Amino acid sequence: MPTQIWLASRSPRRLELLQTLGLQVRVFLAQNSPEAEALEAPFENEDPLLYVQRVTQLKLNAALAAMRMQQLSGLVLAADTTVALNGTILGKPQNDAEAFQMLRSLSNTTHQVHTAVAGAWLNAIGRNTASKNTVQTSHVEFATLPETFIHAYIASGEPFDKAGAYGIQGIAGQYVRHISGSHSGIMGLPLFETSELMRHIQTAA
C-alpha cells in the first residue's frame, strides 16, 4: 500500500481508522459543510445501496476536481455510510424529534449499514490513472432501547452527526446485540475492503 494518501472526508472516525494501518493521511476537503450535506441529499425513494455508492462517487469527483486546480497528486479516498431499515434511508437527524424517531424505529430490530469507498490515483499532471470503488454491507441487531436511554442519548448530542442517529463505537454500542459484517465498516470505513482497494489502485497506477 502507499505510505501517504489523501482522505476526502471530514469524519474523524475514518481518519483514525486509516491511521491504524500505519498510513500518513492528509485530509482534503473540497467543500464546506453545507455543500457536503447538499451532496448527500437522497433522491425520492432511492435505493440505499445505490444511494451510498452514488454519493461516494460524487465526493470523490469533487475532491479530484479541486485537487487538480491546486496541482496536488496521489491516492485519494472518499467514503460514505448510510443506515437502512426496511429499504428506507436513515440519514443524520436534524433535530431531537428525528433522532428519537430513528432510534425508536431501530429498537429491537435488525438494520443494514452500507459503507461505500471510492478511490483514485491522481498523477502529477492531473490525470486520474487508476480508480476503483467498493461497498460493504453489515447487519446490526439492536436490543430494545429504553425510552429513558434514548432521551439521555439525544441529550448527549452524539446522534446528530451520524447516519441512523447512533455510533456503534459510542454509548449506543451497549445495546447492539449482534453484528454480521465489518465493525470498522459500521464505524465508517471497512478496513479490509479499503486496504484491498488501495492495493489495487497502487498496482494499476
Residue, then its C-alpha position, 0 to 999 in steps of 0.5 A: m500500500p502507499t505510505q501517504i494518501w489523501l482522505a476526502s472526508r471530514s469524519p474523524r472516525r475514518l481518519e483514525l481508522l486509516q491511521t491504524l494501518g500505519l498510513q500518513v493521511r492528509v485530509f482534503l476537503a473540497q467543500n464546506s459543510p453545507e455543500a457536503e450535506a447538499l451532496e448527500a441529499p437522497f433522491e425520492n425513494e432511492d435505493p440505499l445501496l445505490y444511494v451510498q455508492r452514488v454519493t461516494q462517487l460524487k465526493l470523490n469527483a469533487a475532491l479530484a476536481a479541486m485537487r487538480m486546480q491546486q496541482l496536488s497528486g496521489l491516492v485519494l479516498a472518499a467514503d460514505t455510510t448510510v443506515a437502512l431499515n426496511g429499504t428506507i434511508l436513515g440519514k443524520p437527524q436534524n433535530d431531537a424529534e428525528a433522532f428519537q424517531m430513528l432510534r425508536s424505529l431501530s429498537n429491537t430490530t435488525h438494520q443494514v449499514h452500507t459503507a461505500v469507498a471510492g478511490a483514485w490515483l491522481n498523477a502529477i499532471g492531473r490525470n486520474t490513472a487508476s480508480k476503483n470503488t467498493v461497498q460493504t454491507s453489515h447487519v446490526e441487531f439492536a436490543t430494545l432501547p429504553e425510552t429513558f436511554i434514548h432521551a439521555y442519548i439525544a441529550s448527549g448530542e452524539p446522534f446528530d452527526k451520524a447516519g441512523a442517529y447512533g455510533i456503534q463505537g459510542i454509548a449506543g454500542q451497549y445495546v447492539r446485540h449482534i453484528s454480521g459484517s465489518h465493525s470498522g465498516i459500521m464505524g465508517l470505513p471497512l478496513f479490509e475492503t479499503s486496504e484491498l482497494m488501495r492495493h489495487i489502485q497502487t498496482a494499476a497506477 
